[in-house]
Amino acid sequence: MRQVIIAFALALGGLAVSIEVEGTSINTCQPHDSVSFFEVLSGSGYEGETFVSLELRGYEPSGEWKGSKYCHSGFCIYWTRRHDIALVTKESRGHSIMDQVSQLSESPLFSLMDKQQEDDMFYESEIPGKGIGLIAKRLIRKGETVMKRRPSLLVQVETQARMDVHVRDILYDQAMDGMRDPDRSRVMGMMGSDLGDKIDKNCFRLRINADENSDSGDHYIGCYPDIARLNHDCRPSLVYAINNFTHSISAVRDIDAGEELSISYIRLLSPRAQRLAQLKHWGFSCSCAHCTMSSKDAATSDAHLRAIVGLERDLDNFKETLVMPETGAKLVELYRRERLHLYLSRAYAQAAINYATFGREDEAKKYARLALERLGIEPVSNAEDVVLMTLLSENPRLHGAWEARLNAIK
């Protein structure tokens, strides 16, 4: 059984996000992309009126899956009532993807939370100026798991991004028709004018290696209607990760009873004006505390964010001596000032590694322990990261980065 996981692989220069299948990396993203998997996917335009009929297949997939009767342009629709998932995918990939979804959904490693646990933790409410949101019923402790979901709808990216909109919408209508009424209502209840727009604004990019002999993998979009109820905040209370289709969310800090639960829809190292412009895609002007602060405070915050980006760039540079032993600690302090808790594991790891490169054993151990603590509260922590930080916390001299910058100076 293959396991598709989101992993945060530590390199000397910092963390790089990757998706791994049985330890083999098949995709890498830039630092911080782990925080927000929303991607704006623009569908192709459609001009004129054309009648489109779906091909009617004469066979059914075996096992728990139903469908494949409705296909067009090589894409087919499948459903599993057992896991309540609708799948729109290339016919050539259908059986392989269905097998993976079934196998991984049955794995105890990816079991979902008990519904009663979630009901005791938060409730749905109308939020002034935002619409529906989720509110904490009780104190939620840092690191506590808040929600775990599998997708109600799984769509191959090519369907959403490249297929003729008219044809795509007919496929989507058929996919919705095969869902149970409650699941269909939850998907269609997401924000957006039609299903294509709802997918653009609410759903998450995944990458699945559907063939054991393939290194390229397939891009999919997973829709999690319950998670779509979470509103954006530029200083979110939750952090999330997607591990083998399972979307897991945990508290990045203590959350008081009565406080709204929030995630980030975007990367958060951009200045306020840029963040506000990016968030217009979702049809709102962000009114979080960080976007409504005074111009003076916003200018200070923007300066901190620019400094963070600059320090990370310098810490990633091992060809030139641009940093001092304390540079990593300065980076951590800036993240703390900005209340960017969801990035602290990366910052602590960078500080630990940087101290090690200067041969500063005690400081390397200290920040490695802090990194391990933060990794422990994230929904998904890569085992390699834990091993590397454990090594630094116990014996930094055995780490490959030990005295690397000192040796470069010599």
C-alpha positions as CSV (number, residue, x, y, z in Angstrom):
1,M,0.0,0.0,0.0
2,R,1.4,3.3,-1.0
3,Q,1.0,6.3,1.2
4,V,0.9,9.8,-0.2
5,I,2.0,12.3,2.4
6,I,2.8,15.9,2.7
7,A,6.4,16.1,4.0
8,F,8.6,19.0,5.2
9,A,12.1,17.9,4.2
10,L,14.8,19.8,6.0
11,A,17.8,21.0,4.0
12,L,20.7,23.1,5.3
13,G,19.0,26.2,4.0
14,G,15.6,25.5,5.5
15,L,12.5,23.5,4.8
16,A,11.3,22.5,1.4
17,V,7.8,21.1,1.0
18,S,7.4,17.9,-0.9
19,I,4.9,15.1,-1.4
20,E,6.4,11.7,-1.0
21,V,5.3,8.2,-2.0
22,E,7.1,5.5,0.1
23,G,9.9,7.9,0.7
24,T,10.4,9.0,-3.0
25,S,10.0,12.7,-3.5
26,I,7.7,13.5,-6.5
27,N,7.1,17.2,-6.0
28,T,8.7,20.2,-4.4
29,C,7.3,23.6,-3.6
30,Q,8.8,26.8,-2.3
31,P,9.1,27.4,1.5
32,H,5.8,28.4,3.2
33,D,3.7,26.8,0.5
34,S,2.9,24.2,3.1
35,V,0.7,26.7,4.8
36,S,-1.7,27.3,2.0
37,F,-2.6,24.8,-0.7
38,F,-5.3,27.0,-2.3
39,E,-4.4,27.6,-5.9
40,V,-6.4,29.8,-8.3
41,L,-7.3,27.6,-11.3
42,S,-8.8,29.5,-14.2
43,G,-11.1,27.5,-16.5
44,S,-10.9,27.9,-20.2
45,G,-13.4,30.3,-21.8
46,Y,-16.4,29.1,-23.8
47,E,-18.0,31.0,-26.7
48,G,-21.2,30.2,-28.5
49,E,-23.8,27.5,-27.9
50,T,-22.8,23.9,-28.5
51,F,-24.7,20.8,-27.6
52,V,-22.5,18.3,-25.8
53,S,-23.5,14.8,-25.0
54,L,-21.5,12.5,-22.6
55,E,-20.4,9.2,-23.9
56,L,-22.3,6.3,-22.3
57,R,-20.0,3.5,-21.3
58,G,-21.2,-0.1,-21.1
59,Y,-19.3,-1.2,-18.0
60,E,-19.0,-0.5,-14.3
61,P,-15.9,-0.5,-12.2
62,S,-15.7,-3.4,-9.8
63,G,-15.9,-3.3,-6.0
64,E,-17.3,-0.4,-4.0
65,W,-17.0,2.1,-6.9
66,K,-19.8,3.0,-9.3
67,G,-19.8,5.1,-12.4
68,S,-17.7,5.3,-15.6
69,K,-20.9,5.4,-17.6
70,Y,-20.5,9.1,-18.1
71,C,-17.4,10.1,-19.9
72,H,-16.2,12.8,-22.3
73,S,-12.9,13.7,-23.9
74,G,-11.2,10.8,-22.0
75,F,-12.5,11.9,-18.5
76,C,-15.0,9.8,-16.5
77,I,-17.0,10.1,-13.3
78,Y,-16.9,7.6,-10.4
79,W,-18.5,7.4,-7.0
80,T,-17.9,5.5,-3.8
81,R,-20.7,5.5,-1.3
82,R,-18.5,3.7,1.2
83,H,-16.2,6.7,1.6
84,D,-18.7,9.3,0.1
85,I,-16.3,10.5,-2.6
86,A,-17.0,11.6,-6.1
87,L,-14.1,11.3,-8.5
88,V,-13.6,13.1,-11.9
89,T,-10.5,11.7,-13.6
90,K,-8.9,10.5,-16.8
91,E,-10.4,7.1,-17.7
92,S,-6.8,5.8,-18.1
93,R,-6.1,6.7,-14.5
94,G,-9.5,5.8,-13.1
95,H,-8.9,2.3,-11.7
96,S,-5.4,3.1,-10.3
97,I,-6.7,6.2,-8.5
98,M,-9.8,4.4,-7.2
99,D,-7.6,1.6,-5.8
100,Q,-5.4,4.1,-4.0
101,V,-8.4,6.1,-2.5
102,S,-10.0,2.9,-1.3
103,Q,-6.8,1.4,0.2
104,L,-5.6,4.6,1.9
105,S,-9.1,5.4,3.2
106,E,-9.2,2.0,4.9
107,S,-5.8,2.5,6.6
108,P,-5.9,3.0,10.4
109,L,-3.1,5.6,9.9
110,F,-5.6,7.9,8.3
111,S,-8.7,7.4,10.4
112,L,-11.0,10.3,11.0
113,M,-12.0,12.0,14.2
114,D,-15.1,11.0,16.1
115,K,-17.9,13.4,15.2
116,Q,-18.8,13.9,18.8
117,Q,-15.2,15.2,19.5
118,E,-15.7,17.9,16.9
119,D,-19.2,18.8,18.1
120,D,-17.8,19.3,21.6
121,M,-15.0,21.6,20.2
122,F,-16.7,24.1,17.9
123,Y,-20.0,25.2,16.4
124,E,-21.2,26.9,13.2
125,S,-22.3,30.5,13.4
126,E,-23.0,33.6,11.3
127,I,-20.0,35.9,11.5
128,P,-20.7,39.6,10.9
129,G,-19.3,40.7,7.6
130,K,-18.1,37.2,6.7
131,G,-21.0,34.8,6.5
132,I,-20.8,31.4,8.0
133,G,-17.8,30.5,10.3
134,L,-16.8,28.2,13.1
135,I,-16.5,29.3,16.8
136,A,-14.6,27.5,19.6
137,K,-17.0,26.1,22.2
138,R,-14.2,25.6,24.8
139,L,-10.5,26.4,25.2
140,I,-8.7,24.5,22.5
141,R,-5.1,23.8,23.4
142,K,-2.1,24.4,21.1
143,G,-1.5,21.3,19.1
144,E,-5.0,19.8,19.6
145,T,-6.5,18.3,16.5
146,V,-9.6,20.2,15.5
147,M,-10.8,18.5,12.4
148,K,-10.0,15.6,10.0
149,R,-11.8,15.2,6.7
150,R,-11.5,13.2,3.4
151,P,-12.6,15.0,0.2
152,S,-16.2,14.8,-0.9
153,L,-15.1,15.6,-4.5
154,L,-11.8,14.8,-6.1
155,V,-11.2,16.3,-9.5
156,Q,-8.2,16.0,-11.9
157,V,-6.8,19.4,-12.4
158,E,-7.0,19.2,-16.2
159,T,-10.8,19.0,-15.9
160,Q,-11.0,22.3,-14.0
161,A,-8.2,24.2,-15.7
162,R,-8.2,23.2,-19.3
163,M,-11.5,21.5,-20.3
164,D,-14.1,23.5,-22.2
165,V,-16.2,25.1,-19.5
166,H,-19.5,23.9,-21.0
167,V,-18.3,20.3,-21.2
168,R,-16.7,20.5,-17.7
169,D,-20.0,21.8,-16.2
170,I,-21.9,18.9,-17.7
171,L,-19.4,16.4,-16.1
172,Y,-19.7,18.2,-12.8
173,D,-23.5,18.0,-12.9
174,Q,-23.3,14.3,-13.4
175,A,-20.8,14.0,-10.6
176,M,-23.2,15.9,-8.3
177,D,-26.1,13.7,-9.3
178,G,-24.3,10.6,-8.1
179,M,-23.7,12.0,-4.6
180,R,-25.9,11.4,-1.6
181,D,-28.2,14.4,-0.9
182,P,-26.3,15.5,2.3
183,D,-22.9,15.4,0.5
184,R,-24.3,17.2,-2.5
185,S,-25.8,19.9,-0.4
186,R,-22.5,20.5,1.5
187,V,-20.5,20.8,-1.7
188,M,-23.0,23.1,-3.3
189,G,-23.2,25.1,-0.1
190,M,-19.6,26.3,-0.5
191,M,-19.0,29.9,-1.6
192,G,-19.1,30.5,-5.3
193,S,-21.5,31.1,-8.2
194,D,-21.3,27.6,-9.7
195,L,-19.4,24.4,-9.0
196,G,-16.4,25.5,-11.1
197,D,-16.2,28.7,-9.2
198,K,-16.7,26.9,-5.9
199,I,-13.7,24.6,-6.7
200,D,-11.6,27.7,-7.5
201,K,-12.3,29.4,-4.2
202,N,-12.6,26.5,-1.7
203,C,-10.6,23.5,-2.8
204,F,-7.1,22.3,-2.4
205,R,-4.4,21.0,-4.8
206,L,-3.1,17.5,-4.3
207,R,-0.5,15.4,-6.2
208,I,-1.0,11.7,-6.5
209,N,1.4,9.2,-8.1
210,A,-1.1,6.9,-9.7
211,D,1.5,4.5,-11.2
212,E,4.2,2.7,-9.3
213,N,6.6,3.2,-12.2
214,S,5.7,6.9,-12.7
215,D,7.7,9.7,-11.3
216,S,5.5,12.5,-12.6
217,G,2.3,11.9,-10.6
218,D,-1.2,13.4,-11.3
219,H,-2.6,16.7,-10.1
220,Y,-5.9,16.6,-8.4
221,I,-8.1,19.1,-6.5
222,G,-9.8,17.9,-3.3
223,C,-13.0,19.6,-2.0
224,Y,-13.7,19.5,1.8
225,P,-17.0,21.3,2.3
226,D,-16.8,21.3,6.1
227,I,-13.3,22.9,6.0
228,A,-14.5,25.5,3.6
229,R,-16.5,26.9,6.5
230,L,-13.3,28.2,8.0
231,N,-12.6,31.9,7.3
232,H,-9.3,33.5,6.5
233,D,-7.1,35.4,9.0
234,C,-3.7,36.8,8.3
235,R,-2.7,35.5,11.8
236,P,-4.7,32.2,11.8
237,S,-5.4,30.1,14.8
238,L,-5.1,26.8,12.9
239,V,-2.5,25.1,10.8
240,Y,-3.4,22.4,8.3
241,A,-1.8,19.7,6.2
242,I,-3.1,17.2,3.6
243,N,-1.9,13.6,4.2
244,N,-3.1,11.0,1.7
245,F,-6.3,12.9,0.9
246,T,-7.0,13.3,4.6
247,H,-7.1,17.0,5.5
248,S,-6.0,17.5,9.1
249,I,-6.2,20.7,11.1
250,S,-4.7,21.5,14.5
251,A,-4.5,24.5,16.7
252,V,-1.3,26.5,16.2
253,R,-1.8,28.3,19.5
254,D,-4.3,28.2,22.4
255,I,-7.7,29.3,21.2
256,D,-10.2,30.8,23.7
257,A,-13.8,29.8,23.9
258,G,-15.9,32.1,21.8
259,E,-13.0,32.9,19.4
260,E,-13.5,32.3,15.7
261,L,-11.4,29.4,14.2
262,S,-9.4,30.5,11.2
263,I,-6.9,29.4,8.6
264,S,-4.9,31.3,6.0
265,Y,-5.9,31.3,2.3
266,I,-2.6,32.7,1.2
267,R,1.1,32.9,2.0
268,L,1.6,35.4,4.8
269,L,5.0,37.0,4.2
270,S,3.6,39.6,1.8
271,P,2.9,43.2,2.9
272,R,-0.6,44.3,3.8
273,A,-1.4,45.9,0.4
274,Q,-0.4,42.7,-1.5
275,R,-2.3,40.5,0.9
276,L,-5.5,42.5,0.5
277,A,-5.1,42.4,-3.3
278,Q,-4.6,38.6,-3.3
279,L,-7.7,38.0,-1.1
280,K,-10.0,39.9,-3.5
281,H,-10.0,36.6,-5.4
282,W,-12.3,35.3,-2.7
283,G,-14.5,38.3,-3.0
284,F,-13.8,40.0,0.3
285,S,-11.6,42.7,1.8
286,C,-9.8,41.2,4.8
287,S,-10.9,42.7,8.1
288,C,-8.6,40.8,10.4
289,A,-6.8,42.7,13.1
290,H,-3.6,42.6,11.1
291,C,-5.2,44.2,8.0
292,T,-7.2,46.8,10.0
293,M,-4.3,48.1,12.1
294,S,-3.2,51.7,11.8
295,S,-1.0,52.8,8.9
296,K,1.9,53.3,11.3
297,D,1.6,49.8,12.7
298,A,1.1,48.3,9.2
299,A,4.3,49.9,8.0
300,T,6.2,48.4,11.0
301,S,4.7,45.0,10.3
302,D,5.6,45.3,6.6
303,A,9.1,46.1,7.5
304,H,9.3,43.0,9.7
305,L,8.0,40.8,6.9
306,R,10.6,42.3,4.4
307,A,13.3,41.6,7.0
308,I,12.1,38.0,7.5
309,V,12.3,37.4,3.7
310,G,15.8,38.9,3.6
311,L,17.1,36.9,6.6
312,E,15.8,33.6,5.2
313,R,17.5,34.4,1.8
314,D,20.8,35.1,3.6
315,L,20.5,31.9,5.8
316,D,19.9,29.9,2.6
317,N,23.2,31.3,1.1
318,F,26.2,29.1,2.0
319,K,28.4,30.6,-0.8
320,E,28.8,33.9,0.9
321,T,29.1,34.9,4.6
322,L,26.1,37.0,5.0
323,V,25.0,35.9,8.5
324,M,26.2,35.8,12.0
325,P,25.6,33.1,14.6
326,E,22.6,35.1,16.0
327,T,20.9,35.6,12.7
328,G,18.7,32.6,13.1
329,A,17.6,33.7,16.5
330,K,16.8,37.2,15.1
331,L,14.6,35.5,12.5
332,V,12.7,33.6,15.3
333,E,12.2,36.9,17.2
334,L,10.7,38.5,14.1
335,Y,8.3,35.6,13.5
336,R,7.2,35.9,17.2
337,R,6.7,39.6,16.9
338,E,4.5,39.1,13.9
339,R,2.6,36.3,15.6
340,L,3.3,34.0,12.7
341,H,3.1,30.9,14.9
342,L,2.4,28.6,11.9
343,Y,6.0,29.2,10.6
344,L,7.8,28.8,13.9
345,S,9.0,25.2,13.3
346,R,10.8,26.3,10.2
347,A,12.3,29.3,12.0
348,Y,13.5,27.3,15.0
349,A,15.0,24.7,12.6
350,Q,16.9,27.4,10.7
351,A,18.2,28.9,13.9
352,A,19.4,25.5,15.1
353,I,21.2,24.7,11.9
354,N,22.7,28.2,11.7
355,Y,24.1,27.9,15.2
356,A,25.5,24.5,14.3
357,T,27.3,26.0,11.2
358,F,29.1,28.3,13.6
359,G,30.0,25.5,16.1
360,R,27.7,26.9,18.8
361,E,26.6,23.7,20.4
362,D,24.4,24.9,23.3
363,E,22.3,27.2,21.1
364,A,22.0,24.6,18.4
365,K,20.5,22.2,20.9
366,K,18.2,24.8,22.4
367,Y,16.6,25.7,19.0
368,A,16.5,22.1,17.8
369,R,14.4,21.3,20.9
370,L,12.1,24.2,20.2
371,A,11.7,23.0,16.6
372,L,10.8,19.5,17.8
373,E,8.2,20.9,20.1
374,R,6.6,22.8,17.2
375,L,6.8,19.8,14.9
376,G,5.0,17.9,17.5
377,I,1.9,20.1,17.3
378,E,1.6,20.2,13.5
379,P,-0.9,17.9,11.8
380,V,1.8,16.2,9.8
381,S,5.5,16.1,10.7
382,N,8.0,14.4,8.4
383,A,10.0,11.7,10.1
384,E,13.2,13.0,8.5
385,D,12.7,16.4,10.0
386,V,12.2,14.9,13.5
387,V,15.4,12.7,13.0
388,L,17.5,15.7,12.0
389,M,16.2,18.0,14.8
390,T,16.6,15.2,17.3
391,L,20.2,14.8,16.2
392,L,20.9,18.5,16.6
393,S,19.2,18.5,20.0
394,E,21.4,15.7,21.2
395,N,24.7,16.0,19.4
396,P,25.0,18.8,16.9
397,R,28.6,17.8,16.1
398,L,27.3,14.8,14.2
399,H,25.1,17.0,11.9
400,G,26.4,17.7,8.4
401,A,26.1,21.4,9.0
402,W,28.5,21.4,12.0
403,E,31.0,24.3,11.6
404,A,30.2,24.7,7.9
405,R,30.3,28.4,8.0
406,L,33.4,28.5,10.1
407,N,35.2,26.3,7.6
408,A,34.0,28.5,4.8
409,I,35.5,31.6,6.5
410,K,38.8,29.8,7.0
